[in-house]
Amino acid sequence: MLAALSWAAPIAGGTADSYVLEAGTASGLANLARLSVGGNSFQALGVPPGTYYLRVRAVNRVGVGPASAEVIVVVRQPFRRPG
């Protein structure tokens, strides 16, 4: 399964040099991933079925910004035709 995400740059604060993508199994957690991402999009292959809670933080020379609004992503098993 391929999961693709994209986001807009923050409207306040300095220009982002990169982003940190956080993924967890419950709201506010980053127990699955905390990844540095160079641009404003990310793709992951082989995402197993489940419910994921994601947020992004902008990073620049001043530091790491606050988390974005959290989104919930539900990955379901691929459809398989009977037979």
C-alpha positions in Angstrom: 0.0 0.0 0.0 1.3 3.5 -0.9 0.5 6.4 1.4 1.1 9.9 0.0 1.0 13.1 2.1 1.5 16.8 1.3 1.1 20.0 3.2 1.4 23.8 2.9 4.2 25.9 4.4 3.4 27.6 7.6 1.7 31.0 7.3 3.5 32.5 10.4 7.1 32.4 11.5 10.2 32.0 9.4 10.7 30.1 6.2 10.9 26.3 6.8 14.1 24.6 5.8 12.7 21.2 6.3 9.9 19.4 8.2 9.5 16.7 10.8 6.7 14.2 10.2 5.4 12.4 13.2 3.2 9.3 13.2 1.6 7.5 16.1 -0.9 4.9 17.0 -3.0 7.4 19.1 -3.5 11.1 19.2 -0.4 13.1 20.1 1.9 10.1 19.9 5.0 9.7 17.7 5.6 6.1 18.6 5.7 4.9 15.0 7.9 7.5 13.2 9.6 10.8 13.6 11.2 11.6 10.2 13.0 14.5 8.8 11.6 15.5 5.4 13.3 17.9 3.0 10.2 19.2 1.2 6.5 19.5 1.8 5.5 16.0 0.7 6.2 12.4 1.7 5.4 8.9 0.3 5.7 5.6 2.0 5.4 2.2 0.5 4.2 -1.0 2.3 2.1 0.8 4.9 0.2 -1.9 6.7 -3.5 -1.6 7.4 -4.3 0.5 10.5 -5.2 3.9 11.8 -2.4 6.5 12.0 -2.3 9.9 13.6 0.0 12.3 11.8 1.3 15.8 12.3 4.1 18.0 10.8 6.5 20.5 12.3 8.4 23.1 10.4 12.2 23.3 11.1 14.5 26.3 10.4 17.7 27.7 11.8 15.8 29.0 14.9 14.4 25.6 15.8 11.4 23.3 15.5 8.0 24.8 15.3 4.7 23.6 16.9 2.9 20.7 15.5 0.3 21.2 12.8 -3.3 20.1 13.2 -3.3 16.4 13.5 -4.9 14.3 10.7 -6.1 10.7 11.0 -5.2 8.4 8.2 -7.0 5.0 7.9 -5.2 2.4 5.7 -7.5 -0.5 4.7 -6.5 -3.7 3.1 -6.5 -3.7 -0.7 -9.7 -4.9 -2.4 -9.4 -8.5 -3.6 -11.9 -10.0 -6.0 -13.3 -13.4 -4.8 -12.3 -16.4 -6.7 
